[in-house]
């Protein structure tokens, strides 16, 4: 039994994110729900630097981080192919829910089906689409607030919560077994010098990925405490949790394993 990092236990991992969503929602309900965004601090507003250039582009940054890791991981050809397939599946899942599913993404379809935009009186004339007698129009929350400057009413799935949890779980599951392997080599006195040098490089790429996991966790704290209602956030959490469970704990270990069982058994 060699010294290394502990394995990534599924129950504690998912419990951390679930607890954050619940506690953040409680804080939002009793403290921030009645406040307007202009009263928030600089780093918690939607126009903050972190939100505009990192959180909203979370999958792009996650892609950058994971490909740096893939490039330096030293995996076999089969291992790299498996990694790329897992990345492609995760990307398609994000794309279908958030961007396009033979039309608008699934989340946008939910918004249009269960929500509406209340237009200011001055905006009613000249608006494209059907406007009813109460000045309501079918719209997503983004279009309502940004394009029509209206007030969105209805049910939404928190895309921010989905994206941040999806990115975090994906990165952790991809890098953690490899990081454990490299730490095992670094702490093993019989490991050759050249192998230790390669292990240090791989560990650095893992730390690069972990820096984004921490950033997404920080942004998730802001999102859960300052924005959205509880049911919107819990649904935003359940979608990536479902993907993570089915993918990394049912299908991938059998068909697209992250690491070989032989090495994992040796480290444990």
ZALUM-77195 format. One line per 5 residues: number of its first residue (from 1); their letters; for each residue y, x, z of N, C-alpha, C. Coordinates in pm, 1 decimal. Atoms other than C-alpha are relative to their C-alpha. Layout:
N
NUM> A> Y/X/Z/Y/X/Z/Y/X/Z; ...
# end
This chain:
268
1> XXXXX> -120.5/84.9/0.0/0.0/0.0/0.0/124.5/87.7/0.0; -119.5/-81.3/11.1/325.0/160.5/-115.4/123.2/-72.0/49.7; -126.2/57.7/-45.9/674.9/108.6/15.1/81.3/-46.5/-119.8; -85.3/53.1/105.6/894.0/-110.3/-200.7/74.5/-121.4/54.0; -71.0/121.6/-39.6/1109.6/-423.3/-193.1/-99.3/-113.6/18.9
6> XXXXX> 89.9/115.2/-16.5/953.7/-751.0/-77.2/-5.5/-81.4/-128.7; 7.8/85.3/119.7/831.7/-989.2/-348.7/99.8/-114.8/8.4; -94.8/111.0/7.6/1056.4/-1271.5/-463.0/-74.3/-129.1/33.2; 70.2/120.0/-44.4/925.7/-1567.0/-262.9/70.5/-124.9/-53.9; -64.1/115.9/63.6/987.2/-1897.4/-447.8/65.6/-97.7/96.8
11> XXXXX> -55.0/100.3/-92.9/1041.0/-2125.1/-146.3/130.9/46.6/63.8; -128.9/-45.9/-54.2/1307.9/-1911.2/28.5/108.7/9.7/-106.3; -99.4/-16.2/106.0/1477.8/-1840.9/-304.8/64.4/-132.5/-36.7; -55.9/127.8/43.3/1516.6/-2200.3/-417.0/67.2/-71.6/116.8; -61.1/61.8/-118.3/1598.4/-2306.6/-59.0/142.9/49.2/20.3
16> XXXXX> -135.2/-55.5/-13.6/1901.1/-2075.1/-56.7/97.5/-75.4/-89.3; -89.5/68.0/94.0/2049.9/-2239.8/-365.6/13.4/-148.2/32.5; -5.8/141.5/-37.2/1959.7/-2592.3/-255.7/89.2/-19.8/122.6; -81.8/7.9/-121.5/2115.8/-2532.9/87.0/147.5/19.7/-31.6; -139.0/-23.8/38.5/2431.3/-2395.9/-73.4/61.8/-124.2/-62.2
21> XXXXX> -51.2/121.3/64.1/2470.1/-2707.5/-288.7/25.6/-108.9/103.6; -14.6/104.8/-101.7/2419.6/-2937.4/10.5/117.0/29.9/94.2; -108.3/-36.2/-92.2/2650.0/-2749.9/250.2/134.6/-0.3/-71.7; -123.8/1.3/78.0/2911.4/-2699.1/-21.7/49.2/-141.0/-24.8; -36.6/139.8/23.4/2904.4/-3072.2/-95.9/55.1/-65.1/126.3
26> XXXXX> -50.4/53.4/-127.4/2954.9/-3154.9/272.3/142.6/48.7/25.3; -135.1/-55.9/-15.7/3256.1/-2921.6/289.0/96.9/-69.2/-94.8; -85.2/67.8/98.2/3394.0/-3081.0/-28.1/33.0/-142.0/45.1; -18.3/139.3/-40.1/3346.1/-3432.1/109.3/101.5/-13.7/112.2; -83.4/16.2/-119.3/3525.2/-3375.0/439.2/128.8/82.0/-2.7
31> XXXXX> -121.0/-82.7/-0.2/3790.4/-3124.2/336.7/73.9/0.7/-133.8; -68.1/-20.2/128.0/3861.5/-3084.2/-35.3/5.9/-123.2/-90.0; 10.7/113.1/92.1/3777.5/-3423.5/-189.3/133.4/-69.2/-24.3; -127.1/70.3/13.5/4119.9/-3576.0/-124.4/114.6/91.8/-42.7; -105.4/-93.3/39.0/4314.2/-3261.6/-216.3/11.5/10.2/-151.5
36> XXXXX> -23.3/-24.3/141.9/4469.1/-3198.6/-556.7/-21.6/147.9/-29.8; 33.1/-138.4/34.8/4378.2/-2882.7/-746.7/117.0/95.2/20.6; -115.7/-88.9/-13.5/4735.1/-2746.8/-731.4/15.5/53.7/143.0; -7.2/-46.8/-139.2/4689.9/-2711.6/-353.4/-106.2/105.5/31.5; 105.0/-99.8/-21.9/4388.2/-2482.1/-395.1/56.8/140.5/-8.3
41> XXXXX> -39.5/-139.8/9.3/4410.4/-2106.6/-359.8/-13.0/52.8/-142.3; -1.4/-59.6/133.6/4457.4/-1878.9/-660.7/-139.9/19.3/-56.0; 133.7/-34.7/47.6/4090.2/-1782.8/-681.7/-94.9/-118.8/-6.3; 87.0/117.4/2.8/3955.3/-2137.0/-652.0/43.1/-103.7/-103.1; -44.9/92.0/103.9/4150.5/-2306.7/-930.7/-82.3/19.0/-127.4
46> XXXXX> 75.8/-6.7/125.0/3989.5/-2386.1/-1265.9/56.1/104.8/-95.5; -62.8/-98.6/87.9/4237.1/-2152.7/-1435.6/-5.0/141.1/57.8; 11.6/-133.6/-58.2/4143.6/-1857.4/-1215.8/-65.9/95.2/-99.1; 53.1/-102.2/91.0/4050.0/-1532.5/-1388.3/-152.9/-3.2/-3.5; 146.5/-1.1/-7.2/3688.7/-1544.9/-1267.4/-59.0/-120.4/-71.5
51> XXXXX> 52.9/120.6/63.5/3638.0/-1902.8/-1384.3/18.7/3.2/-151.2; -30.6/2.8/143.5/3804.9/-1862.3/-1724.8/-77.3/104.0/-78.6; 56.9/-110.6/77.8/3656.8/-1528.6/-1826.0/-141.4/39.9/41.9; 136.4/-32.8/-41.3/3328.6/-1513.7/-1634.9/-86.7/-125.1/13.3; 84.9/116.8/-25.7/3194.4/-1849.0/-1508.8/-22.4/-83.8/-125.3
56> XXXXX> 14.2/81.1/120.7/3263.6/-2039.9/-1830.8/-76.9/72.5/-109.9; 75.4/-80.3/96.9/3101.6/-1756.1/-2026.8/-122.9/61.3/66.7; 106.7/-57.1/-82.6/2820.2/-1707.6/-1778.1/-123.5/37.9/-80.4; 120.4/-34.5/75.5/2538.5/-1718.2/-2031.6/23.0/121.2/-89.2; -31.6/-118.8/80.6/2714.2/-1460.9/-2252.1/-8.5/126.1/86.0
61> XXXXX> 7.4/-115.3/-89.8/2755.9/-1223.6/-1955.9/-143.6/25.3/45.6; 140.4/-13.4/-38.5/2398.3/-1292.3/-1847.7/-80.8/63.3/-112.5; 66.2/-59.5/116.6/2282.9/-1208.6/-2199.8/28.0/149.3/-8.2; -35.4/-142.3/0.8/2472.2/-879.0/-2188.7/-78.8/75.5/106.6; 68.0/-67.3/-110.9/2324.3/-790.5/-1850.3/-149.4/14.2/-25.7
66> XXXXX> 145.3/-3.8/16.8/1966.6/-879.3/-1940.0/-40.6/90.4/-115.0; 35.0/-88.8/110.7/1975.0/-688.3/-2269.2/21.3/146.6/36.3; -11.9/-136.1/-54.4/2105.4/-378.2/-2092.3/-126.7/33.7/77.7; 123.6/-19.1/-76.7/1808.2/-420.9/-1861.3/-120.5/16.9/-92.2; 112.4/-10.2/93.3/1561.7/-481.2/-2146.8/-0.7/135.6/-70.3
71> XXXXX> -11.9/-125.8/74.6/1692.5/-171.6/-2327.1/-45.2/119.2/83.7; 31.0/-114.5/-87.2/1639.3/55.7/-2025.6/-129.2/-16.6/79.5; 112.5/30.5/-89.3/1333.3/-107.3/-1867.6/-125.7/81.8/-26.6; 117.6/-80.5/30.8/1078.5/110.8/-2044.3/-127.5/-80.5/-13.7; 118.2/84.2/14.5/844.7/-182.8/-2103.4/-75.5/33.4/-128.2
76> XXXXX> 80.4/-15.9/120.7/562.5/-172.7/-2356.1/50.4/-95.7/-107.3; -41.3/86.9/110.1/604.5/-337.3/-2695.4/-32.2/-145.7/31.1; 38.8/136.4/-35.4/414.1/-644.3/-2575.8/89.2/-54.5/111.0; -87.0/42.9/-108.7/623.0/-656.6/-2258.6/138.6/-37.3/-48.7; -132.0/29.9/55.6/946.6/-646.1/-2458.7/-1.9/-130.0/-79.8
81> XXXXX> 11.9/124.5/77.1/824.9/-922.4/-2690.7/-5.0/-119.6/94.6; 6.7/108.2/-99.2/734.2/-1139.5/-2391.3/136.9/-26.9/62.1; -133.8/14.2/-58.9/1077.7/-1073.0/-2241.4/93.8/-73.3/-94.6; -87.2/63.7/99.2/1255.8/-1173.6/-2562.2/-35.8/-147.2/-18.4; 41.2/140.2/12.2/1050.1/-1492.9/-2586.6/49.9/-80.2/120.0
86> XXXXX> -49.8/69.2/-120.3/1135.6/-1586.4/-2227.3/150.8/-19.4/-7.3; -145.4/12.0/14.5/1503.3/-1515.9/-2295.8/34.6/-108.6/-101.2; -26.5/100.0/104.1/1492.6/-1728.2/-2612.6/-23.0/-141.1/52.5; 28.4/132.1/-57.1/1334.2/-2021.3/-2427.1/110.4/-41.5/97.3; -107.5/29.5/-95.6/1595.2/-1999.1/-2149.6/130.2/-33.0/-72.2
91> XXXXX> -121.5/25.0/78.0/1874.2/-1985.7/-2409.2/-4.9/-136.7/-66.2; 14.5/131.1/64.0/1740.1/-2289.1/-2596.5/17.4/-112.3/101.5; -14.0/100.9/-105.9/1719.7/-2483.3/-2270.9/147.2/-21.2/32.8; -144.3/9.0/-25.7/2084.7/-2403.7/-2193.6/72.0/-64.9/-118.1; -69.2/47.6/119.9/2190.2/-2476.2/-2553.1/-19.7/-150.1/-19.1
96> XXXXX> 29.0/142.2/19.3/2018.9/-2816.0/-2573.3/70.6/-85.0/105.2; -63.5/78.2/-105.9/2156.8/-2934.4/-2239.5/151.9/3.9/-7.2; -145.3/-17.3/-9.4/2509.6/-2797.6/-2273.0/73.0/-3.8/-133.8; -70.5/-17.7/126.5/2585.8/-2750.4/-2642.1/-39.5/-98.8/-108.7; 39.5/78.2/117.5/2380.5/-2928.7/-2904.7/-143.2/-47.8/11.9
101> XXXXX> 133.6/58.3/3.9/2083.4/-3165.1/-2921.0/-0.1/-105.2/-110.2; -14.2/87.2/116.9/2099.0/-3307.7/-3274.3/125.5/-86.7/15.2; -126.9/64.0/-31.9/2458.0/-3393.7/-3189.3/52.5/64.2/127.4; -47.8/-57.1/-126.5/2630.7/-3346.8/-2852.8/-115.9/41.3/90.1; 101.3/-40.7/-96.5/2440.2/-3169.4/-2576.8/-36.8/-113.9/93.4
106> XXXXX> 49.1/107.2/-86.7/2241.1/-3378.0/-2329.6/101.1/-37.0/108.0; -97.2/29.6/-105.1/2505.1/-3346.4/-2057.2/119.2/-78.7/-54.9; -109.5/75.2/61.8/2779.1/-3466.8/-2294.3/-42.6/-143.2/-31.2; 50.6/135.4/26.4/2561.0/-3762.9/-2391.8/0.5/-83.4/128.4; -0.4/69.9/-128.9/2523.8/-3853.4/-2024.2/142.1/-39.9/38.8
111> XXXXX> -139.9/30.5/-31.9/2901.3/-3833.9/-1975.9/50.7/-118.3/-80.8; -48.1/109.3/86.1/2972.1/-4061.3/-2273.2/-68.3/-132.5/34.2; 75.2/121.2/-30.6/2703.7/-4307.8/-2166.9/43.5/-62.4/132.2; -25.0/51.0/-134.9/2800.3/-4336.7/-1800.6/142.4/25.7/50.3; -137.8/-24.4/-41.2/3170.3/-4244.5/-1797.0/100.0/-50.0/-102.6
116> XXXXX> -106.9/42.9/89.8/3503.9/-4338.5/-1951.1/129.4/67.5/41.3; -128.7/-64.9/-23.2/3855.2/-4201.9/-1980.6/109.8/-105.3/9.3; -113.7/90.3/-17.1/4149.8/-4398.2/-1843.5/124.6/71.1/-50.4; -113.8/-64.9/63.9/4446.8/-4315.9/-2064.6/131.4/-38.4/66.2; -136.1/36.2/-40.7/4808.4/-4296.4/-1951.5/58.2/-97.2/-102.5
121> XXXXX> -54.2/102.2/89.2/5009.2/-4582.6/-2102.5/60.2/60.6/-125.5; -67.7/-60.7/114.6/5206.2/-4348.2/-2327.3/-97.1/60.7/-100.9; 96.5/-65.0/87.6/4884.0/-4205.2/-2475.0/-83.8/-99.1/-79.5; 88.1/98.2/62.3/4723.2/-4532.3/-2588.7/21.5/-7.5/-150.0; -28.6/11.3/142.4/4897.2/-4554.9/-2925.8/-37.3/128.4/-72.0
126> XXXXX> 34.5/-115.4/82.7/4754.8/-4325.6/-3189.2/-125.1/73.2/42.3; 123.7/-64.7/-43.7/4437.4/-4235.3/-2998.7/-114.7/-44.7/-88.9; 115.0/32.5/82.9/4128.3/-4216.6/-3218.2/-111.0/-58.2/86.1; 109.3/61.4/-74.7/3839.2/-4438.6/-3109.3/40.8/-136.8/52.2; -22.3/134.3/-51.7/3808.1/-4777.1/-2943.0/61.2/5.1/139.1
131> XXXXX> -68.0/8.0/-128.9/4054.1/-4841.6/-2663.1/-0.9/-145.6/43.5; 6.0/139.1/-43.1/3994.5/-5155.5/-2457.2/130.1/-40.5/68.8; -124.0/55.3/-55.8/4249.9/-5374.5/-2285.4/47.1/73.6/124.1; -37.4/-71.7/-121.9/4245.2/-5163.2/-1971.6/31.0/146.8/-25.3; -35.4/-137.4/38.6/4332.0/-4844.3/-2162.9/-112.0/100.6/27.6
136> XXXXX> 114.1/-89.7/-16.5/3981.6/-4695.0/-2140.0/-54.8/40.1/-136.1; 59.2/-49.7/123.1/3818.5/-4482.4/-2408.4/-125.8/79.0/34.1; 121.5/-78.7/-19.6/3471.4/-4333.6/-2441.6/31.3/147.2/-22.6; -38.2/-141.2/8.5/3505.3/-3962.4/-2376.8/-79.5/81.5/100.5; 53.9/-90.6/-101.2/3361.3/-3660.4/-2200.9/112.0/32.1/98.5
141> XXXXX> -101.4/-33.3/-100.0/3539.2/-3543.0/-1887.3/93.8/108.9/-51.4; -82.0/-108.9/53.5/3661.0/-3229.3/-2069.2/102.5/-54.2/-99.3; -91.5/57.8/98.8/3810.2/-3426.3/-2361.1/105.0/-86.8/67.5; -91.8/90.0/-69.6/3965.0/-3677.8/-2123.3/114.1/76.4/65.6; -100.8/-73.1/-76.6/4146.4/-3423.6/-1910.4/82.1/94.3/-85.7
146> XXXXX> -70.1/-100.2/79.6/4235.6/-3164.3/-2172.8/68.7/-59.5/-123.1; -53.6/54.3/124.5/4286.9/-3363.9/-2493.4/87.5/-122.6/22.7; -71.3/126.8/-17.9/4395.9/-3708.7/-2371.3/87.9/-3.7/124.7; -78.4/-5.6/-124.0/4549.6/-3604.6/-2035.8/-19.6/-125.7/84.2; 28.7/121.1/-74.8/4378.3/-3901.7/-1877.5/-78.4/27.1/127.0
151> XXXXX> 79.2/-9.4/-123.4/4168.4/-3971.7/-1569.4/-141.8/-44.4/-30.9; 139.0/30.6/34.9/3793.1/-3955.6/-1614.9/-68.9/-69.0/116.1; 69.0/79.2/-101.0/3587.0/-4213.4/-1428.8/-145.6/-14.8/-42.0; 140.1/20.4/34.1/3210.0/-4219.0/-1415.1/-91.1/105.9/57.2; 105.8/-88.7/-48.3/2896.7/-4011.6/-1371.9/-11.1/122.0/-89.9
156> XXXXX> 4.0/-126.8/72.7/2868.7/-3647.8/-1472.4/-108.0/88.0/62.3; 87.8/-104.9/-52.9/2615.6/-3367.1/-1436.9/82.5/127.5/4.7; -81.6/-120.2/-13.3/2783.8/-3053.6/-1306.2/-55.0/112.3/-87.3; 40.8/-107.2/89.1/2755.5/-2810.4/-1595.0/16.9/136.3/63.3; -22.7/-127.1/-69.3/2896.2/-2533.1/-1376.7/-117.4/33.1/92.0
161> XXXXX> 112.0/-23.6/-91.1/2624.1/-2574.0/-1114.0/-125.6/33.4/-79.6; 116.9/-27.9/84.2/2356.1/-2590.2/-1383.0/2.9/142.3/-53.2; -9.2/-130.3/65.3/2479.8/-2280.0/-1562.0/-13.1/114.8/99.2; 1.1/-108.7/-98.0/2533.5/-2066.5/-1252.5/-137.4/18.0/64.4; 134.2/-9.3/-58.6/2195.3/-2150.4/-1098.9/-100.7/47.0/-104.5
166> XXXXX> 89.8/-39.7/109.4/2016.1/-2115.7/-1434.6/10.0/150.0/-26.3; -21.2/-143.1/23.9/2169.1/-1771.6/-1493.7/-55.7/84.0/114.7; 42.6/-76.9/-117.0/2095.9/-1653.2/-1139.7/-151.6/7.8/11.2; 145.6/1.4/-11.7/1732.3/-1761.6/-1127.8/-65.4/77.5/-113.4; 53.2/-73.2/115.1/1669.5/-1622.8/-1476.2/7.6/150.7/22.8
171> XXXXX> -16.7/-143.7/-22.4/1811.0/-1280.2/-1390.5/-91.8/50.4/111.3; 82.6/-43.5/-112.6/1631.2/-1259.0/-1057.1/-147.8/8.3/-37.0; 141.9/0.0/36.5/1292.5/-1352.6/-1200.1/-32.6/108.8/-102.0; 24.6/-101.5/102.4/1330.9/-1110.6/-1491.4/1.4/141.2/57.1; -17.3/-139.5/-43.3/1442.7/-802.8/-1300.3/-76.6/35.1/126.9
176> XXXXX> 51.6/-34.1/-132.6/1288.3/-831.8/-952.8/-135.7/70.7/-2.6; 128.1/-72.1/3.2/926.7/-736.6/-1035.6/15.0/142.9/-51.2; -23.0/-134.2/54.0/1052.6/-440.2/-1239.0/73.0/86.6/102.2; -72.7/-74.0/-102.9/1295.8/-336.6/-964.7/-94.7/44.0/111.5; 99.5/-34.9/-102.0/1011.7/-345.8/-709.8/-84.9/118.0/-46.4
181> XXXXX> 82.6/-107.3/57.0/805.4/-125.3/-939.8/72.7/134.0/3.9; -76.4/-125.4/4.8/1083.0/132.9/-978.2/31.0/52.8/139.9; -21.4/-42.7/-138.7/1163.8/139.5/-606.0/-129.1/59.3/55.9; 131.1/-52.8/-40.5/792.1/192.4/-546.1/-16.7/144.0/-49.0; 10.1/-135.6/54.5/802.1/497.6/-775.5/96.2/95.9/70.8
186> XXXXX> -99.7/-85.9/-64.7/1119.1/632.9/-611.4/-41.6/39.4/141.7; 37.9/-25.5/-139.4/974.9/607.8/-259.8/-137.0/66.1/14.3; 132.0/-62.8/-2.7/635.0/745.4/-354.0/14.8/150.3/-23.5; -19.0/-145.0/8.7/631.3/1120.8/-290.4/-81.2/64.0/-112.3; 83.8/-57.2/105.4/359.5/1178.6/-550.0/49.7/-32.1/-140.6
191> XXXXX> -54.0/34.1/131.6/571.3/1035.2/-832.5/61.3/123.0/-65.4; -58.6/-115.1/70.2/656.7/1302.3/-1094.1/151.8/-10.0/-9.5; -146.5/-5.3/4.0/1022.1/1412.3/-1116.5/54.7/-77.9/-118.6; -48.3/69.0/119.6/1065.4/1280.9/-1471.8/-11.3/-151.5/15.2; 18.5/143.6/-21.4/928.2/941.2/-1374.1/102.3/-54.0/99.1
196> XXXXX> -103.0/41.5/-95.5/1167.2/927.2/-1078.7/136.3/-9.3/-67.1; -128.1/3.2/72.0/1458.6/1006.2/-1309.9/12.0/-128.9/-81.2; -0.3/124.6/76.9/1363.2/715.8/-1537.0/12.1/-120.4/92.6; -6.6/110.3/-96.1/1318.0/493.6/-1232.3/142.8/-22.6/48.5; -139.9/12.0/-42.7/1676.1/567.3/-1121.7/83.4/-72.2/-105.3
201> XXXXX> -74.3/64.7/108.8/1810.3/462.5/-1463.3/-30.4/-149.3/-3.7; 38.7/141.3/2.1/1613.6/138.4/-1456.4/57.5/-73.7/121.0; -58.2/61.7/-120.1/1729.1/68.5/-1100.3/148.7/-28.4/-18.0; -142.9/21.8/26.6/2090.6/107.7/-1213.3/21.0/-122.3/-88.4; -12.9/118.0/86.1/2040.3/-149.7/-1489.2/-33.6/-126.9/77.8
206> XXXXX> 31.8/114.8/-85.3/1880.8/-381.4/-1231.6/118.3/-35.3/90.4; -117.9/23.1/-84.0/2182.8/-337.7/-1004.0/113.7/-61.1/-80.5; -99.4/60.9/89.2/2406.1/-421.9/-1300.7/-26.3/-150.2/-11.8; 35.9/141.7/6.4/2217.6/-751.3/-1336.3/26.6/-70.1/133.1; -20.6/59.5/-132.3/2231.3/-813.7/-961.4/147.7/-21.9/30.9
211> XXXXX> -144.1/20.2/-20.9/2609.9/-772.9/-966.8/44.2/-133.8/-58.1; -31.7/130.8/58.0/2624.8/-1077.6/-1194.0/-61.3/-112.3/83.0; 59.7/100.5/-88.4/2385.7/-1268.4/-967.3/92.7/-27.4/118.1; -94.8/16.2/-111.0/2629.4/-1206.8/-681.0/127.3/-71.0/-44.8; -120.0/66.0/52.3/2924.5/-1310.8/-898.1/-25.8/-148.3/-22.8
216> XXXXX> 32.5/142.0/23.3/2750.1/-1634.7/-1000.3/-16.2/-72.9/132.7; 15.7/62.1/-131.5/2665.1/-1701.1/-634.5/136.7/-28.8/61.8; -136.7/18.6/-50.4/3029.6/-1653.3/-534.4/68.1/-117.2/-71.1; -61.3/108.4/76.9/3144.4/-1884.5/-814.6/-64.4/-133.5/33.2; 69.7/122.9/-38.0/2880.5/-2138.7/-715.5/52.3/-53.4/133.3
221> XXXXX> -59.3/41.9/-127.9/3025.5/-2145.9/-363.0/130.5/-75.4/-25.0; -127.6/64.8/32.1/3368.1/-2231.2/-507.0/-23.6/-135.1/-65.5; 27.9/124.6/71.7/3223.6/-2496.5/-739.2/-50.7/-108.4/93.8; 59.4/101.4/-87.7/3019.8/-2672.6/-471.4/95.9/-47.7/108.4; -92.6/39.3/-107.4/3299.2/-2674.7/-212.5/126.0/-68.6/-51.9
226> XXXXX> -128.5/48.4/49.4/3591.3/-2767.6/-439.8/-8.6/-106.4/-109.9; 4.5/87.7/117.3/3464.6/-2972.7/-735.5/-127.4/-84.3/-2.2; 113.0/89.9/25.9/3232.4/-3261.0/-833.6/-47.8/-72.7/126.1; 61.3/76.6/-107.9/3055.8/-3523.6/-625.3/-142.6/49.8/22.7; 130.8/-53.4/-39.5/2725.8/-3460.1/-450.2/-107.8/-26.7/-104.4
231> XXXXX> 107.8/32.8/93.6/2499.9/-3642.6/-697.2/14.0/78.4/-129.8; -21.7/-79.1/120.9/2659.5/-3454.1/-988.3/-46.4/143.7/20.5; 40.3/-137.9/-30.0/2598.6/-3120.1/-819.0/-150.3/11.0/21.3; 143.8/-7.8/-25.5/2245.3/-3199.6/-707.5/-77.3/-11.8/-130.1; 64.2/6.8/131.5/2151.8/-3299.6/-1063.3/20.4/130.0/-76.6
236> XXXXX> -26.5/-128.8/63.1/2319.2/-2984.8/-1191.4/-90.4/108.8/54.3; 93.4/-94.9/-60.9/2094.3/-2793.9/-951.2/-144.3/-27.1/-42.0; 139.1/35.1/27.7/1772.5/-2983.4/-1030.9/-45.4/42.6/-139.4; 38.2/-39.2/136.4/1778.2/-2907.8/-1405.3/-44.6/146.4/-7.4; 47.5/-139.1/4.5/1763.6/-2525.6/-1367.1/-117.1/24.9/94.7
241> XXXXX> 111.7/-16.8/-93.2/1529.8/-2555.4/-1066.0/-130.7/-44.1/-64.7; 118.7/49.3/69.7/1286.8/-2757.1/-1276.8/-46.6/100.3/-104.7; 34.7/-101.3/100.5/1299.4/-2499.9/-1557.9/-62.3/122.1/67.3; 47.6/-117.5/-73.6/1251.0/-2215.1/-1310.1/-142.2/-21.2/51.6; 132.2/26.6/-56.6/950.3/-2380.1/-1145.2/-106.6/-9.2/-108.6
246> XXXXX> 98.7/16.3/107.5/772.0/-2483.8/-1465.4/-20.7/131.2/-74.8; 9.8/-123.2/76.4/852.0/-2159.8/-1645.9/-61.1/114.5/77.9; 38.0/-122.9/-69.9/818.5/-1882.6/-1390.0/-113.5/-16.3/100.6; 107.0/17.0/-98.1/559.9/-2040.0/-1160.6/-117.9/-81.9/-51.4; 112.8/70.2/59.5/337.8/-2242.0/-1395.4/-42.4/61.3/-133.4
251> XXXXX> 34.8/-41.4/136.1/355.9/-2123.5/-1757.4/8.0/150.2/-23.9; -20.6/-141.6/33.6/497.2/-1770.0/-1780.0/-102.8/94.2/63.5; 99.4/-92.7/-56.6/255.6/-1602.7/-1533.2/-129.3/4.8/-80.7; 124.2/7.0/77.2/-31.2/-1714.8/-1756.6/18.3/46.9/-143.6; -17.2/-25.3/143.0/117.5/-1681.0/-2106.7/102.9/108.7/-31.8
256> XXXXX> -106.7/-98.0/25.8/431.0/-1460.2/-2081.2/35.6/72.8/129.4; -24.3/-61.3/-131.1/397.2/-1251.6/-1762.8/112.9/102.2/-2.2; -108.4/-97.3/-13.4/695.8/-1049.7/-1642.5/-56.5/138.4/28.1; 64.7/-126.9/-33.9/474.7/-777.1/-1493.0/-150.6/-17.6/7.3; 145.4/6.0/-5.8/105.1/-692.3/-1493.8/-46.8/-25.2/142.9
261> XXXXX> 53.7/32.3/-132.7/-99.9/-827.1/-1202.8/-53.7/124.3/69.8; 58.2/-121.6/-56.8/-259.4/-484.3/-1154.1/101.8/76.3/83.6; -102.8/-75.4/-71.7/65.9/-314.3/-1054.9/52.5/-78.3/119.4; -49.5/83.3/-109.6/186.2/-606.1/-844.4/-96.2/4.1/118.1; 101.3/-5.5/-105.2/-142.1/-603.4/-649.6/4.3/134.2/72.2
266> XXX> -5.7/-133.9/-57.1/-109.8/-228.1/-596.9/118.7/14.1/94.9; -120.0/-11.3/-83.1/243.7/-259.3/-455.7/-9.7/-85.3/125.4; 12.9/89.1/-114.7/146.5/-544.0/-223.7/-109.4/46.0/96.2
# end
